Amino acid sequence: MNFYELFLQPYETYDNFQIALEAIATVFGVLSVYFSIKKNIWVYPTGIISTALYVYILFNFGLLGDMMINFYYTVMSVYGWVLWAKSSEDHIHVGVSWASKKEWIFAGVLFLISLILVTLVYYYKPFIDNHFSMENVQLGLYHLDWANWLDVFTTAIFLVGMWLMAKRKIENWIFWIVGDLICIPMMIYKGLGITSIQYFVFTAMAVIGYLEWKKGHQLQHADNVV
């Protein structure tokens, strides 16, 4: 398949409203990651706009796991906004640190709980798609394709990444890198070409973010020692 078939052809069936929403959500998503790299609290207001729009977009495309994680992002962005504001001396920039053993254990529990909950949501998806009626509905996971299973997995990855970011932990970037890489082919398959390009950009930005936060922490630690 060529570039047109992968990224542009699906949009021939979309209306202008759908395309505009995805483009706006993408722009604010990129801005949010940029501010996150800079440890700037504007990561949250820009992120809220992007994730709120994606809740609507992903629901329409049947990616319930990613829809749920974007709803979670929206809620966690408020939580993270409060935490960053309290931890910032200038109310804009914050310090960062590595996760403790206790935080890694909690992150593992979050990951497992997410896998279970999103799988349950997909189990009941035929019931949801039938307007919450059990008439002629067969529950199960038989309807899932490989993109849906990836959706379950990436939802758990991003949930942990968002929690670690709210806690200002450097490792949050590792989860974003892995999740973003997985989402690139998944979004192409679902016909969301703009979003797949966004995840490609996110991957590069997440690598930069990891290196920037790690370097900043080393400089911060060196200053404290001196």
N, C-alpha and C positions, 0 to 999 in steps of 0.2 A: 504494500500500500504506500502511496506517496503522501506528501505533506498535506495536500488539499483534502484527500480522503480521510486522513486521520484527524486533522484539526479544524477544517473549515466546512466540509460537507455536512456534518450533523447540524450546523447552525442554519441550514437552508429551511429546516422545518420549525425553527424557533421564531417567536415573534420578537419585535424590537424590545419589548419590556423585559423579557427573559434575558436577552443578550446584555442589555444595559445593567440589569441587576448583577449578573455575573462579573461584568467588567468593573463595576463600582466595588463589589466585594473583594475582587482581586487587588485593586489599587490600595484599598485600605488594609488588606492583609499584608501586602508588601511593606507598607508604611509601619505597620505594627511590628514586624520582624526587625526592620531598620532601627526603630526606637528601642527595641529589646536589646539589640547588639550594643547600643550606646548606653544601656542601663538607664534609659530615660522613661519616666513614668507615663509619657504619652503613648507607650506601648498599649496601655489599657483602653483609653477612649477610642483610639483608632481600631483596636482589636474588637471592641464591642460592636462597632458598626459592621465590620466584616463578618463576624461570626453570626450575628443576628440575621443578616441577609442570607448566609449559607444555611441556616436552619430551614428557611423557606425553600431555597433552591434544592437542597439535598433531599428534602421530603418529597418534592415533586419528581425526583429521579430515582426514588426507591432505595436510596442508600441510608437506611434507618440508623445504622451504627454511627456513620459520620454525622448524620443529623443530630443524634443524641450528644455526640462529643462537642458539636458546635454550640448546642444549648448549654452544655456543661461549661464550655469556654466562656460563654457570655456571663454565666453566674460566677465562675471563678475569676473573671476579669474584675468584677466588682470587689471580690475578696482580695485579689492581688493588689488592686488599686489602693485599698485601705492599708494593707501591709506595707507596701512600698512607701506610701505617704508617711507612715509612722516611722519608717526606718531611714528616711532621707533627711539629711541636714538642710538641704536647700529645697526640699519638696519636689525635686525633679530627678536627681541621680541617686543611685543606691550602691552599697557595697555588696559583694558576693562571696560565697564560700563553697567548699566541697560538702557533700552530703555525709552525714554520720551513719554509723552502722544501723542505728535505730530508725533513721529515715529511710534507709535502703529496705529494711524489713517492711516498713509501712508501705513503701512504694510497691513491693512485691505483692502485698495483700490487695492493694488497689488494682493492680494488674489482673489478678485472678478474679476478683469480684466483677470487674468490668467484662472480662471474657464471658463469665456466666450470665450476667444480666443482658448483654447484647445478644447472646445466643438465644436467650429466652424471648427477647423481643422478636427476633427473626422466626422463632418457633410459632409465635402467635401472629405473624405478619399476614397470613391468609385471612384471619379474623379481622385484623385492622383494615386490610384492603377491601373487605366486604362490608365496610361501614359498621364495624363492631357487631356484626350479626353472625351467628353460627350456622345459618341456613346454607346447606350445600357446601360447607367448608370442611376441609381436611387439614388439621393442624400437623406441623412437622417441619423438618428442615430440607425436605425433598426439592423445594423450589430454589434453593440457593445455588448460585453459580460461583466460579472461583473469585469473582470480584466481591461478592457478598461475604465470602469467608475471609478475604483480605480485609474487608471493611470491619469485620469483627476484631481482627488482630490489630489493625491500626488504631481502632478506637481505644483499645487498652493501652497501646503505646503512647498515644497523644494525651490520654487522661493523666498518666504518670508524668509526662513531660510538662503539662500545664501546672500540675501541683508542685513539681520541683522548681518551675520558674517563679511561681508565686512565693516560694520559700527562698528565692534568689540563690539556687544551687547550680553550680557550673554544669553538673551532669545533665541538666534538662536538655542541653543542646544535642547530646547523644541520641536521646529519644526522638527529637525532632528530625535529625538527619535520617535515622532508620525509617521512621514513619513516612517522611516526605518521599524518600526513594521508592517505597512500596506504592504510594498513592499515584505516582506518575502514570504507570500503565493502567491502573484501575480507572482513573479519570478519563483516559483516552478511550478505553473500552466502553465507558458509560456515555461517551459523546460530549464530555465537558472539556474540550480542547484548551480553552482559555485557562481553566483551573489546573489542567495538567502542566501547562507552562509555568503557572504560578508555583506549583510544587517543585518544579525544576529550579526555579529561582530561589525558592525557600531552602532547598538543599544546600546550594552554594552559600547562601546567607547564614545558614545554621553552622556551617563549617567555620565561617568567619567569626560568627558569634562565639563559638566554643573557644577559638584561639584568642579572641579579644578578652573574654571573661577570664580565661586562664592567665593571660598575661597581666591583666589588671589586678587579679588576686595576688600574683607573685610580687608585683610592685607594692601593693598595699601591705603585704606581709613584710616586705623588706623595710618599708617606712616605719612599721610598728617596731621592728627589731632595733632599728637605729634610734 
